[in-house]
Amino acid sequence: MEVVIRSYDDVSYYVGEARRRWVYGNLNIHCQKITFIEVCKNPSDQIIDVLIPFQSVEKIYKATTTLIYRAVVVTLKTGKTFWFSSFKDHESVFKLLNYFHKNLVLDREKRAITGSDVGISKRTEMGTKLLNITHDSMATLSGAAVSLNEQGEKIGNSAIRMLDIHNDLDIAQHITSGLEKWVGRWSLPKEYKVIKPVVIKGNDIPEIYDYEILFTKIEPGKMCQQQEGVIQVSQVKLSVLDLKQKVLHQFDWSDVSTVRVISPWEMMVIRNQIGKPDISYSFVSSRLVDILSKIDVYAKHKMDYESPNLSPTSPESSQIQTKSFPVDTHLQNKSKRERISIPDDDADITFGSTSRDHTMKSQDEVYMQQEVVSTAEVEELSSNLQNLKSMMLAVGEETDIQNENLDSLTESVDQANIKLRDVNKRINKLM
């Protein structure tokens, strides 16, 4: 069964082609796709049924229709657009669509980096050369990073030895001061306070987990707008922060009344108050299973699952985020229905059928044979270049740190020279 994350009623959808009119129906947002089903008063009429996989979406943006109504526009990689309007809160719908589309793109990039994508495409000559160049660059940069790390360790060891030299010079200064007092400069010894060192153990550092989420503060009688933010889970409390890390609200675990899990992507945190309105927040996240596993440690007795399969300990929940949901069977029934289907790799929109044309297949095969660089190689090149960028940024940061350490080491050596000259000068006076 495929879970619906959000469902919106009385949504209008613009039908182009020959009809050019707005139809009303239900818009459903799933983890990996968007569906729209027209609601017809007459059962014999043809029903508009739209299916848009997130992996076929190029971008999602806000626009205004010719009737000066706000709309959310979904553009496919093929250039085709889908207009949806008549939302009560179009801003929340836009943020929700963008959130799951962005997370799906990031997951695909991560699978491409780790090599978990199924299927191996044929290598091209130009693609192989470019990939070899990027691999060689990564190997060279990795070697430079290792050398830079070893240099940093040597600088750190030099700084430790300079601290030992400073300690020896402090002892020499102390002995010189004692000799000066012994020859006639008597004075009361200074009093030193003994301060016990504070030892910080690993258990003293609290564990804090941050996750990106969409949250809504639920207030009765008001339009509750969805916002982007961060949920922070620790042993003591659960905090809601905005994207600038400003704390908007904090729930101590003792104050939380219920953590209600609605679906594998949505939960509510409720605090009941006597004589005051309850404080409730709704959270939507693609990593809700990870969040629930942390909350389950600190507030297990306050968890309320609407379905037993939503528990983070159940085997279904561990596979919920990686599962590929099949297309609903009710969308393929034999009733008189007009269907718009967007296949994952096909740019055409067909009415009443999802099969491809054999002529288009042959044209695609000829085009693939003439490709200079394959799509898989382009994705791998993009991933390698991103890794190179990350490695270069890391090398740059390490270089800045080592420059600061070298400046500190130079200053330490200068101070040691000053102390040494001062001790020699005072000993020469005593002699």
Backbone torsions as a table, in degrees:
resi	resn	phi	psi	omega
1	MET	NA	133.2	-179.0
2	GLU	-91.8	131.7	-175.6
3	VAL	-87.3	134.6	175.3
4	VAL	-92.7	120.6	-179.4
5	ILE	-74.7	-47.0	178.2
6	ARG	-142.0	143.4	177.3
7	SER	-129.7	132.1	-177.7
8	TYR	-123.3	126.8	179.9
9	ASP	-93.3	161.0	175.7
10	ASP	53.8	42.8	176.5
11	VAL	-94.6	138.2	179.7
12	SER	-97.7	141.0	-179.0
13	TYR	-129.4	133.3	-177.3
14	TYR	-87.9	120.1	177.9
15	VAL	-95.5	115.5	-179.3
16	GLY	-85.8	-133.9	-177.9
17	GLU	52.9	-126.2	-174.2
18	ALA	-88.0	-22.7	-174.0
19	ARG	-78.4	-50.2	178.6
20	ARG	52.9	65.8	178.5
21	ARG	-152.9	165.9	177.6
22	TRP	-98.5	134.5	175.8
23	VAL	-120.7	154.0	-177.1
24	TYR	-110.4	144.1	179.6
25	GLY	-172.9	-158.0	-177.1
26	ASN	-109.6	130.5	176.6
27	LEU	-105.1	123.8	179.7
28	ASN	-116.8	134.9	177.8
29	ILE	-109.4	118.3	176.1
30	HIS	-103.5	179.6	-179.0
31	CYS	-67.8	-34.2	-174.5
32	GLN	-124.5	6.3	-178.4
33	LYS	-159.3	168.8	176.0
34	ILE	-123.2	134.3	178.3
35	THR	-128.2	146.1	175.4
36	PHE	-135.2	128.8	180.0
37	ILE	-125.3	123.9	-179.7
38	GLU	-70.1	142.2	175.0
39	VAL	-103.7	112.7	-177.9
40	CYS	-107.7	139.7	176.4
41	LYS	-74.1	-33.5	-179.4
42	ASN	-98.6	116.3	-177.8
43	PRO	-61.2	-22.9	-177.8
44	SER	-81.0	-10.6	-179.9
45	ASP	-72.8	155.8	175.7
46	GLN	-73.4	136.8	-175.5
47	ILE	-102.8	131.1	175.2
48	ILE	-81.4	123.5	-178.5
49	ASP	-129.7	115.7	-174.3
50	VAL	-113.4	134.5	176.9
51	LEU	-129.4	118.5	-177.3
52	ILE	-125.4	106.2	173.9
53	PRO	-69.6	142.0	-179.9
54	PHE	-62.7	-30.9	-176.9
55	GLN	-73.7	-11.2	174.3
56	SER	-93.4	-4.6	-175.1
57	VAL	-85.2	130.9	176.0
58	GLU	-87.0	-48.7	178.2
59	LYS	-157.6	161.1	177.7
60	ILE	-129.6	127.3	-177.4
61	TYR	-144.6	167.6	179.6
62	LYS	-96.1	146.8	-179.7
63	ALA	-151.0	177.7	178.3
64	THR	-123.6	132.8	179.8
65	THR	-78.2	174.9	179.2
66	THR	-66.2	-18.9	179.0
67	LEU	-92.9	15.1	179.0
68	ILE	60.3	36.6	173.3
69	TYR	-107.8	144.6	179.1
70	ARG	-75.5	144.2	-177.5
71	ALA	-142.2	160.4	173.1
72	VAL	-113.0	125.6	-174.7
73	VAL	-111.1	129.3	177.1
74	VAL	-109.6	120.7	-179.2
75	THR	-109.4	130.0	178.2
76	LEU	-84.9	167.3	177.5
77	LYS	-65.6	-21.2	177.9
78	THR	-83.3	-6.1	179.5
79	GLY	99.8	-9.9	180.0
80	LYS	-74.1	145.8	-176.1
81	THR	-122.3	151.6	177.4
82	PHE	-130.6	125.4	-177.0
83	TRP	-104.9	128.4	175.6
84	PHE	-127.0	135.8	-177.2
85	SER	-143.3	-169.7	178.7
86	SER	65.9	35.2	175.5
87	PHE	-86.2	146.6	173.8
88	LYS	-71.4	-35.0	177.3
89	ASP	-138.7	85.8	-175.3
90	HIS	-68.5	-24.2	179.9
91	GLU	-65.5	-42.4	178.8
92	SER	-65.9	-39.6	178.3
93	VAL	-63.4	-43.2	179.9
94	PHE	-61.8	-44.4	-179.5
95	LYS	-65.5	-39.2	-179.2
96	LEU	-65.6	-45.0	178.7
97	LEU	-62.6	-44.7	-180.0
98	ASN	-64.2	-37.1	-177.5
99	TYR	-62.8	-50.6	-177.2
100	PHE	-73.2	-31.4	175.1
101	HIS	-65.7	-43.4	179.5
102	LYS	-64.2	-43.2	-179.2
103	ASN	-66.0	-36.0	178.3
104	LEU	-66.8	-38.8	177.8
105	VAL	-65.0	-42.4	179.4
106	LEU	-64.5	-38.9	178.4
107	ASP	-63.9	-40.7	179.1
108	ARG	-65.7	-39.2	177.2
109	GLU	-65.0	-38.8	179.5
110	LYS	-65.6	-41.7	178.0
111	ARG	-65.9	-33.6	177.9
112	ALA	-67.0	-36.7	179.7
113	ILE	-69.1	-43.4	-177.2
114	THR	-81.2	-6.8	177.9
115	GLY	76.4	25.6	-177.5
116	SER	-89.8	-3.0	179.5
117	ASP	-68.7	141.0	-177.5
118	VAL	-81.5	137.1	176.6
119	GLY	96.6	141.2	178.5
120	ILE	-122.7	119.4	-178.9
121	SER	-82.4	159.5	-178.4
122	LYS	-70.9	136.7	-179.3
123	ARG	-78.4	144.9	173.1
124	THR	-108.0	161.4	-176.8
125	GLU	-64.8	-48.2	-179.5
126	MET	-66.0	-40.6	179.1
127	GLY	-63.4	-39.5	178.6
128	THR	-63.6	-42.0	178.8
129	LYS	-62.6	-46.0	-179.6
130	LEU	-63.5	-41.2	179.2
131	LEU	-65.6	-38.2	177.4
132	ASN	-63.2	-38.5	178.5
133	ILE	-63.0	-45.0	-179.4
134	THR	-66.9	-37.9	178.6
135	HIS	-65.5	-41.2	177.3
136	ASP	-63.9	-41.0	178.7
137	SER	-62.8	-40.7	179.1
138	MET	-66.0	-38.8	178.6
139	ALA	-65.5	-43.4	178.4
140	THR	-62.6	-45.1	-179.2
141	LEU	-66.5	-34.8	176.9
142	SER	-64.1	-42.4	176.9
143	GLY	-62.3	-41.1	177.6
144	ALA	-64.3	-37.4	178.9
145	ALA	-65.9	-38.9	177.9
146	VAL	-64.6	-44.3	177.8
147	SER	-61.9	-40.4	179.1
148	LEU	-65.1	-37.3	178.1
149	ASN	-65.5	-41.8	177.0
150	GLU	-63.6	-38.8	177.0
151	GLN	-63.4	-39.4	177.7
152	GLY	-62.7	-38.6	177.2
153	GLU	-64.2	-39.0	178.1
154	LYS	-65.0	-40.6	177.4
155	ILE	-63.3	-40.5	177.9
156	GLY	-63.5	-41.1	177.6
157	ASN	-64.7	-38.0	177.1
158	SER	-63.6	-38.3	178.5
159	ALA	-65.5	-37.9	177.9
160	ILE	-65.1	-41.5	178.4
161	ARG	-65.0	-36.1	177.2
162	MET	-65.6	-34.1	175.8
163	LEU	-64.2	-39.0	176.1
164	ASP	-63.0	-40.4	178.1
165	ILE	-63.1	-40.5	178.2
166	HIS	-63.3	-39.6	177.7
167	ASN	-63.4	-42.1	177.7
168	ASP	-63.6	-40.0	178.7
169	LEU	-67.3	-36.0	176.9
170	ASP	-64.0	-39.0	177.4
171	ILE	-64.8	-41.8	178.5
172	ALA	-62.4	-41.0	177.4
173	GLN	-64.0	-40.0	179.0
174	HIS	-64.5	-42.2	178.1
175	ILE	-65.4	-40.0	178.6
176	THR	-63.2	-39.5	177.6
177	SER	-64.2	-38.7	177.5
178	GLY	-64.2	-39.6	177.1
179	LEU	-64.7	-39.6	178.6
180	GLU	-63.3	-39.7	178.1
181	LYS	-68.7	-35.4	-176.9
182	TRP	-67.3	-29.0	-179.4
183	VAL	-89.3	8.3	172.8
184	GLY	138.0	-14.1	-180.0
185	ARG	-94.7	72.8	-177.6
186	TRP	-77.5	139.1	176.4
187	SER	-158.9	153.5	179.7
188	LEU	-66.6	138.7	179.4
189	PRO	-65.3	149.6	178.3
190	LYS	-73.6	148.5	177.9
191	GLU	-92.9	130.5	179.7
192	TYR	-114.2	133.8	176.4
193	LYS	-88.0	133.0	178.6
194	VAL	-89.6	119.1	-179.8
195	ILE	-109.8	122.7	179.1
196	LYS	-74.5	134.9	179.7
197	PRO	-68.7	145.7	178.2
198	VAL	-96.1	119.4	-178.9
199	VAL	-99.8	122.2	179.4
200	ILE	-102.1	121.8	178.3
201	LYS	-97.7	169.0	-179.0
202	GLY	-63.0	-31.8	-179.2
203	ASN	-73.3	-17.7	-179.2
204	ASP	-76.5	-17.9	-179.2
205	ILE	-91.1	117.0	-176.3
206	PRO	-69.0	146.7	176.4
207	GLU	-88.9	123.1	-178.5
208	ILE	-126.9	130.7	-178.2
209	TYR	-117.8	130.3	179.6
210	ASP	-112.9	137.9	177.9
211	TYR	-139.3	139.4	174.7
212	GLU	-76.2	134.9	-177.7
213	ILE	-144.4	170.1	164.4
214	LEU	-110.0	127.3	-175.7
215	PHE	-127.3	154.8	178.0
216	THR	-137.8	127.1	173.4
217	LYS	-86.1	116.5	-174.6
218	ILE	-87.8	118.2	178.8
219	GLU	-127.1	125.2	-178.3
220	PRO	-61.2	136.0	176.3
221	GLY	80.0	5.9	-178.8
222	LYS	-125.7	154.4	174.7
223	MET	-77.2	114.7	-175.6
224	CYS	-93.1	114.5	-176.9
225	GLN	-94.3	140.4	179.9
226	GLN	-83.1	138.1	-177.8
227	GLN	-130.6	154.2	174.7
228	GLU	-86.1	143.5	-179.4
229	GLY	-170.5	-161.5	-177.5
230	VAL	-133.5	135.0	172.6
231	ILE	-103.8	132.6	-175.6
232	GLN	-118.0	119.9	-177.1
233	VAL	-112.4	126.2	177.3
234	SER	-136.0	-179.7	-178.1
235	GLN	-69.7	-22.9	-173.8
236	VAL	-100.1	-37.1	-170.4
237	LYS	-154.1	172.4	173.4
238	LEU	-122.7	122.0	-174.5
239	SER	-116.3	147.2	175.3
240	VAL	-112.2	121.5	-177.2
241	LEU	-122.7	153.0	172.9
242	ASP	-87.0	-177.3	-176.1
243	LEU	-68.9	-14.5	176.3
244	LYS	-95.1	14.8	178.4
245	GLN	64.0	25.1	174.6
246	LYS	-88.1	129.4	-177.7
247	VAL	-73.9	120.3	178.5
248	LEU	-93.9	-35.8	178.7
249	HIS	-160.6	149.0	178.4
250	GLN	-128.3	135.0	175.0
251	PHE	-112.8	112.2	167.6
252	ASP	-71.8	144.7	-177.0
253	TRP	-61.5	-27.6	177.8
254	SER	-71.8	-23.7	-179.2
255	ASP	-89.1	-19.3	-177.8
256	VAL	-71.9	127.6	178.4
257	SER	-89.0	-46.4	-176.8
258	THR	-148.3	140.6	168.5
259	VAL	-113.2	100.8	-173.4
260	ARG	-94.8	119.3	-180.0
261	VAL	-96.1	113.0	-175.3
262	ILE	-89.2	-42.7	-179.7
263	SER	-151.8	175.1	178.4
264	PRO	-65.7	-1.3	179.7
265	TRP	-127.0	-1.6	-174.2
266	GLU	-140.6	139.9	175.1
267	MET	-147.3	164.9	176.8
268	MET	-128.8	138.3	174.5
269	VAL	-111.8	122.7	-172.1
270	ILE	-122.9	136.5	172.3
271	ARG	-122.4	112.5	179.2
272	ASN	-81.8	136.5	-179.5
273	GLN	-128.4	143.5	179.1
274	ILE	-88.0	124.1	178.3
275	GLY	79.7	0.6	179.7
276	LYS	-135.0	158.5	176.4
277	PRO	-64.4	145.7	177.4
278	ASP	-67.5	149.5	176.3
279	ILE	-100.2	118.8	-176.4
280	SER	-132.8	137.3	175.2
281	TYR	-127.9	137.6	175.4
282	SER	-106.4	134.0	-178.1
283	PHE	-123.5	136.4	174.8
284	VAL	-124.3	128.5	-178.1
285	SER	-153.4	144.2	174.7
286	SER	-77.0	-10.9	178.6
287	ARG	-115.5	36.1	-176.8
288	LEU	-64.8	-30.7	179.6
289	VAL	-62.5	-40.5	176.9
290	ASP	-65.2	-40.4	179.6
291	ILE	-64.0	-43.2	-178.8
292	LEU	-65.3	-33.5	178.7
293	SER	-65.1	-32.0	176.8
294	LYS	-76.5	-42.4	179.6
295	ILE	-65.2	-34.6	-179.2
296	ASP	-61.3	-25.6	179.2
297	VAL	-74.8	-37.3	-172.9
298	TYR	-97.5	-27.3	-176.4
299	ALA	-141.6	55.2	-175.6
300	LYS	-65.5	-38.5	-176.7
301	HIS	-72.7	-9.4	179.9
302	LYS	-102.2	4.2	-179.4
303	MET	-79.8	137.1	179.5
304	ASP	-132.6	106.4	-178.4
305	TYR	-97.1	127.3	177.1
306	GLU	-70.1	-21.0	175.5
307	SER	-138.0	138.2	-179.2
308	PRO	-60.9	-25.8	-178.3
309	ASN	-73.1	-9.6	-179.6
310	LEU	-82.7	-9.1	179.9
311	SER	-64.7	138.7	-179.0
312	PRO	-64.7	-15.5	179.5
313	THR	-88.1	-10.2	-179.1
314	SER	-79.3	148.1	-178.9
315	PRO	-65.8	-25.3	-179.4
316	GLU	-67.4	-37.2	-176.5
317	SER	-70.9	-29.8	179.9
318	SER	-70.0	-19.1	-179.6
319	GLN	-108.5	3.2	-170.3
320	ILE	-68.8	-32.4	-175.8
321	GLN	-86.0	-17.0	-179.8
322	THR	-104.8	-0.1	-176.0
323	LYS	-79.4	137.3	174.6
324	SER	-95.3	114.9	-174.1
325	PHE	-80.9	133.9	177.1
326	PRO	-73.8	161.5	178.0
327	VAL	-70.0	138.4	-178.1
328	ASP	-58.5	135.8	-179.0
329	THR	-71.1	-24.9	-178.4
330	HIS	-71.0	-14.7	177.9
331	LEU	-81.3	-6.8	-177.1
332	GLN	-116.1	22.4	-179.3
333	ASN	-73.5	173.1	-172.5
334	LYS	-93.1	9.4	-179.8
335	SER	-70.7	165.5	-178.1
336	LYS	-75.0	101.0	-173.1
337	ARG	-144.1	135.5	177.8
338	GLU	-95.3	117.0	-172.6
339	ARG	-113.4	134.1	172.5
340	ILE	-108.4	112.9	-175.7
341	SER	-115.0	132.8	178.6
342	ILE	-110.2	95.0	178.1
343	PRO	-64.2	160.9	-175.0
344	ASP	-62.5	-41.8	-174.4
345	ASP	-114.4	7.1	-176.4
346	ASP	-108.0	140.1	-177.3
347	ALA	-94.6	-9.2	-175.2
348	ASP	-87.4	152.3	174.0
349	ILE	-112.5	121.1	-176.6
350	THR	-112.0	154.6	179.3
351	PHE	-109.1	117.1	174.8
352	GLY	83.3	-1.4	-178.9
353	SER	-154.9	151.2	179.5
354	THR	-116.6	5.0	-178.8
355	SER	-77.8	151.3	179.8
356	ARG	-91.3	160.5	176.2
357	ASP	-85.4	136.5	-176.7
358	HIS	-64.9	-29.7	178.8
359	THR	-66.7	-41.1	177.9
360	MET	-63.2	-34.9	178.6
361	LYS	-62.2	-46.6	-178.2
362	SER	-65.0	-39.0	177.3
363	GLN	-63.7	-39.9	178.6
364	ASP	-64.5	-39.4	-179.9
365	GLU	-65.2	-40.7	177.8
366	VAL	-64.1	-39.4	179.6
367	TYR	-65.4	-39.8	179.2
368	MET	-65.0	-35.2	179.6
369	GLN	-69.0	-26.0	-178.6
370	GLN	-92.3	1.6	-178.6
371	GLU	-67.9	136.8	175.2
372	VAL	-76.9	-43.6	177.8
373	VAL	-131.4	131.1	-178.3
374	SER	-75.7	162.5	-179.7
375	THR	-62.9	-39.3	179.2
376	ALA	-64.2	-37.9	178.7
377	GLU	-68.2	-37.1	177.3
378	VAL	-62.6	-42.4	178.3
379	GLU	-64.6	-41.3	178.9
380	GLU	-66.5	-39.3	176.2
381	LEU	-62.2	-43.3	178.2
382	SER	-60.6	-41.8	178.5
383	SER	-64.8	-42.8	179.4
384	ASN	-64.4	-41.0	179.0
385	LEU	-65.5	-36.9	176.4
386	GLN	-64.4	-40.7	176.9
387	ASN	-64.4	-40.5	177.0
388	LEU	-60.8	-42.6	178.6
389	LYS	-61.2	-44.2	179.5
390	SER	-63.2	-41.5	179.9
391	MET	-65.8	-40.3	179.2
392	MET	-66.1	-39.6	176.9
393	LEU	-63.4	-40.2	178.7
394	ALA	-65.5	-40.9	177.2
395	VAL	-64.1	-40.2	177.5
396	GLY	-62.3	-42.5	178.0
397	GLU	-64.4	-41.9	179.1
398	GLU	-64.1	-37.5	177.6
399	THR	-63.5	-42.9	178.0
400	ASP	-62.1	-41.4	179.5
401	ILE	-64.0	-43.1	-179.3
402	GLN	-68.0	-34.2	175.2
403	ASN	-62.2	-42.4	177.2
404	GLU	-64.2	-40.5	178.5
405	ASN	-64.7	-37.7	177.3
406	LEU	-65.4	-39.7	176.5
407	ASP	-62.7	-43.0	178.1
408	SER	-64.3	-39.3	179.4
409	LEU	-65.6	-41.4	176.9
410	THR	-61.4	-43.4	178.4
411	GLU	-64.4	-38.1	178.5
412	SER	-64.6	-40.7	178.1
413	VAL	-63.9	-40.7	178.6
414	ASP	-63.2	-41.9	177.8
415	GLN	-64.5	-38.4	177.7
416	ALA	-63.4	-40.8	177.4
417	ASN	-62.3	-39.7	178.7
418	ILE	-63.9	-44.7	178.7
419	LYS	-62.1	-41.7	-178.7
420	LEU	-64.9	-42.1	177.7
421	ARG	-65.1	-37.1	179.6
422	ASP	-65.7	-42.7	179.1
423	VAL	-64.7	-44.2	179.0
424	ASN	-61.5	-40.6	-179.6
425	LYS	-64.7	-41.9	-179.5
426	ARG	-70.5	-36.0	177.6
427	ILE	-67.8	-38.7	178.1
428	ASN	-62.7	-35.3	177.0
429	LYS	-66.8	-37.9	-179.9
430	LEU	-67.8	-31.4	-179.1
431	MET	-79.6	NA	NA
